[in-house]
């Protein structure tokens, strides 16, 4: 006969202990299907031991619930064949109160021809023509075209940014 390994002797000892415990339960007449209640003297709530629902510990929101989305407005339709010229202004340099700089704007004009927007500067020089997609905001597209054509560097009247003075 082969000598038993240590792990198999532990398993056999465990099986024997379980069999003795089962025999003791049957001798006492204990039914495992019943709930056992232990009185410890510690007061407990009637809901103790039950799993709470997920919303029980959630704080109520201080914000009102979002309103359901309403049907969004129809996108702006493309303009008629040829529209009249309209004036637009765009900011090309923001004001800077620390330098006493009031900023800079640029004026221009735009009109639409079908799905094209034509943009001119204040001297009636054509700057750009852009094709519009259905639903595009015509004025925003014209402002973007006017802003993009502004020369940020090398402008004659633009302020010169000198480096800070340092003392060596």
Rosetta blueprint (number, residue, H / E / L):
1 X L
2 X L
3 X L
4 X L
5 X L
6 X H
7 X H
8 X H
9 X H
10 X H
11 X H
12 X H
13 X H
14 X H
15 X H
16 X H
17 X H
18 X H
19 X H
20 X H
21 X H
22 X H
23 X H
24 X H
25 X H
26 X H
27 X H
28 X H
29 X L
30 X L
31 X L
32 X L
33 X L
34 X L
35 X L
36 X L
37 X L
38 X L
39 X L
40 X L
41 X L
42 X L
43 X L
44 X L
45 X L
46 X L
47 X L
48 X L
49 X L
50 X L
51 X L
52 X L
53 X L
54 X H
55 X H
56 X H
57 X L
58 X L
59 X L
60 X L
61 X L
62 X L
63 X L
64 X L
65 X L
66 X L
67 X L
68 X L
69 X L
70 X L
71 X L
72 X L
73 X L
74 X L
75 X L
76 X L
77 X L
78 X L
79 X L
80 X L
81 X L
82 X E
83 X L
84 X L
85 X L
86 X E
87 X E
88 X E
89 X E
90 X E
91 X E
92 X E
93 X E
94 X L
95 X L
96 X E
97 X H
98 X H
99 X H
100 X L
101 X E
102 X L
103 X L
104 X E
105 X E
106 X E
107 X E
108 X E
109 X E
110 X E
111 X E
112 X E
113 X E
114 X L
115 X L
116 X E
117 X E
118 X E
119 X E
120 X E
121 X E
122 X L
123 X L
124 X L
125 X L
126 X E
127 X E
128 X E
129 X E
130 X E
131 X E
132 X L
133 X L
134 X L
135 X L
136 X L
137 X L
138 X H
139 X H
140 X H
141 X H
142 X H
143 X H
144 X H
145 X H
146 X H
147 X H
148 X H
149 X L
150 X L
151 X L
152 X L
153 X L
154 X L
155 X L
156 X L
157 X L
158 X L
159 X L
160 X L
161 X L
162 X L
163 X L
164 X L
165 X L
166 X L
167 X L
168 X L
